């Protein structure tokens, strides 16, 4: 199961399982809520397909970057294992399978639910 790792300074890294269509942003109605004032209310969308995961920036204020390159608004970017996704100031590491690196909790059964906030 694909997931994102989100490093945290104050605790263990978080792992979020990616399922279906997921909205990323600061607003409480998003599937993945990032508590970061530089993240737009509705920042990006993730489309999880059998072939992989697509990321679309929703014309966010501070942008979304994949491996240092800007994701153009409303243009799908297919993620590859190990990609670094930066949403405003928040770094997330994409893992295509259940293998999570540099984290003590794995994606399968060990990650936080997708609908919880990340500080």
C-alpha positions as CSV (number, residue, x, y, z in Angstrom):
1,X,0.0,0.0,0.0
2,X,1.5,3.4,-0.9
3,X,2.1,5.9,1.8
4,X,3.7,9.2,2.8
5,X,6.2,9.5,5.6
6,X,6.2,12.9,7.3
7,X,9.2,13.6,9.5
8,X,8.4,15.3,12.8
9,X,10.9,17.0,15.2
10,X,8.9,16.4,18.4
11,X,7.9,12.8,17.9
12,X,8.3,9.7,15.8
13,X,7.7,10.2,12.1
14,X,4.2,9.8,10.8
15,X,3.1,7.4,8.1
16,X,-0.1,8.0,6.2
17,X,-1.6,5.3,4.0
18,X,-2.8,6.5,0.6
19,X,-6.2,5.2,-0.5
20,X,-8.6,6.5,-3.1
21,X,-8.7,10.2,-3.7
22,X,-7.2,12.3,-0.9
23,X,-7.2,16.1,-0.5
24,X,-4.2,17.8,1.1
25,X,-4.4,21.1,2.8
26,X,-4.7,23.2,6.0
27,X,-8.5,23.2,6.1
28,X,-10.3,20.7,8.4
29,X,-12.3,19.1,5.5
30,X,-9.1,17.7,3.9
31,X,-8.2,14.1,4.1
32,X,-4.6,15.0,5.1
33,X,-4.7,18.1,7.2
34,X,-1.3,19.9,7.6
35,X,-1.1,22.3,10.5
36,X,1.2,24.8,8.7
37,X,0.1,28.3,8.0
38,X,2.0,28.3,4.7
39,X,-0.2,25.4,3.3
40,X,-3.3,26.5,1.4
41,X,-6.7,25.6,2.7
42,X,-7.1,23.2,-0.3
43,X,-3.5,22.7,-1.5
44,X,-3.3,19.5,-3.5
45,X,-5.1,16.3,-4.5
46,X,-3.7,12.8,-4.6
47,X,-5.3,10.3,-7.0
48,X,-4.4,6.7,-6.0
49,X,-4.7,4.4,-9.0
50,X,-3.6,0.8,-9.5
51,X,-0.8,2.1,-11.7
52,X,0.4,4.5,-9.0
53,X,-0.2,7.8,-7.4
54,X,-0.9,11.1,-9.2
55,X,-0.4,14.5,-7.4
56,X,-2.1,17.7,-8.6
57,X,-1.3,21.1,-7.1
58,X,-4.6,23.1,-6.8
59,X,-3.0,26.5,-7.7
60,X,-1.8,26.8,-4.1
61,X,-0.2,30.0,-2.8
62,X,3.2,28.6,-1.9
63,X,3.3,25.7,-4.3
64,X,4.0,22.0,-4.3
65,X,7.4,20.6,-5.3
66,X,8.4,17.0,-6.3
67,X,12.1,16.4,-5.9
68,X,12.7,20.2,-6.0
69,X,10.8,20.8,-9.2
70,X,7.5,22.8,-9.0
71,X,4.3,20.9,-9.7
72,X,2.4,23.0,-12.2
73,X,-1.2,23.8,-11.1
74,X,-3.8,21.3,-12.3
75,X,-1.1,19.2,-14.1
76,X,-0.8,15.6,-12.8
77,X,2.6,14.5,-11.6
78,X,3.1,10.7,-11.3
79,X,5.0,9.9,-8.1
80,X,7.8,7.3,-7.9
81,X,9.1,5.5,-4.9
82,X,11.4,7.7,-2.8
83,X,10.1,11.0,-4.2
84,X,10.3,14.0,-1.9
85,X,7.1,16.1,-2.0
86,X,7.2,19.5,-0.5
87,X,3.8,21.1,0.3
88,X,4.6,24.7,1.2
89,X,7.1,24.1,4.1
90,X,6.1,20.5,4.9
91,X,8.2,17.6,3.5
92,X,6.6,14.2,2.8
93,X,8.4,11.2,1.5
94,X,6.5,8.9,-0.9
95,X,6.8,5.2,-0.5
96,X,5.2,3.1,-3.3
97,X,5.0,-0.1,-1.3
98,X,4.5,-1.1,2.4
99,X,8.2,-0.7,3.0
100,X,8.8,2.5,5.1
101,X,12.4,3.7,5.7
102,X,13.7,5.8,8.6
103,X,10.5,5.4,10.5
104,X,9.6,3.2,13.4
105,X,6.0,2.7,12.3
106,X,5.2,1.1,9.0
107,X,2.4,2.0,6.7
108,X,0.4,-1.2,7.2
109,X,-1.3,-0.9,10.6
110,X,1.3,1.4,12.1
111,X,0.6,4.7,10.5
112,X,-1.8,7.4,11.7
113,X,-5.2,7.5,10.1
114,X,-5.4,9.7,7.0
115,X,-8.0,12.0,8.5
116,X,-5.9,13.1,11.5
117,X,-4.0,16.4,11.5
118,X,-0.2,16.6,11.2
119,X,1.6,19.2,13.2
